Amino acid sequence: MHPPRRLPILVYVLSLAVAVALLVTWVVYVVNSGSRLAELGSRLGVTTWDVPWVVLVVGCALLFLLIGGLTWQLAQALAATRYLRAQDEFLANVTHELKSPLAAIKLHAQTLEQAPLPDEARRRSTALLLQQAERMVRLVDNVLESSRLVSRRHRLELEPVALSPFLGDYFADVRPRLEGRQVHLVTEGRTAATVLATPDALFRVLENLVDNAARHSRPGGEVRCRVSDGRATTRIEVEDDGDGIPRRELGRIFDRFHRGPAPLGLRQPPGSGLGLAIVSELVAEMRGRVEAVSPEGRPGARFVVELPHAGEAR
């Protein structure tokens, strides 16, 4: 069980009160003992009249350092508390995310056991089984990849990857999956670039961004993917037409375990809070950059990934 958040704040307030009391006591003592300190200085061979002030400044500096250390400790304690709570929420989310496809798999497996079944019903149950199994695989892969990134094990061994055939294969694979979720995929632009990456890392980046966009799109909505080559980088954009990202959330959107607030009047979209953090760290390992944009006055959010060309990466 985690300590309540109020406990470190209470300890900090009490410690700060003691430090301030010591500071006041020190100032009063030095002021009242100025003549004695000056006499002590002269006995030690220090004839300047600044001895009391030197003692006062040194003591105050030490106490201010103490106050700074206490403040830093409070910040660390609160950050640790937030992280532990985020981990608890993550475990709850993952448990829920695993239970949902497992329940669906069990239901459709039981349906398939019933004989005879019309061909259309059998095909529909089989398709849903595969869809839910893929959902579980993506979740487990994200958990494992997040663990690798946190521990900094097995850094990516980058290699030249031609984007055009890779993106063509990926879009052909993901389009029917999105159509099954009643979301349309629109692709724009062309590329002739080769980037230093790995096919698996590129796949994870696109899969998490596209899945995130699909989850925040309503049935019948669109996920738009654009690609364009610059002089030294290739730009990949993934955009949805959902409710967008509040401005206050943009700075935290790539934090591990972070999930934004649910749209007003709607349920929280499913998710583990790992996908966008994985995107950010994988793009960094591929020496690129990623940002989230949510223009005011327009629906949806846009994620922009820029990857350096193979000849430009350092």
Buried (B, 14 or more C-beta within 10 A) or exposed (E): EEEEEEEBBEBBEEBBEEBEEBBEEBBEBBEEBBEEBBEBBEEEEEEEEEBBEBBBEEBBEEBEEBBEEBEEBBEEBBEEBEBEEBBEBBEEBBEEBBEBBEEBBEBBEEBBEEEEBEEEBBEBBEEBBBBBBEBBEBBEBBBEBBEBBEEEEEEBEBEEBEBEEBBEEBBEEBBEBBEEBEBBBEBEBEBEBBBBBBEEBBBBBBBBBBBBBBBBBEEEBBBBBBBBBEEEBBBBBBBBBBBBBEEEBBEEBBBBBBBBEEBEEEEEBBBBBBBBBBBBBBBEBBBBBBBBBBEEEEBBBBBBBBBBBBEBBE
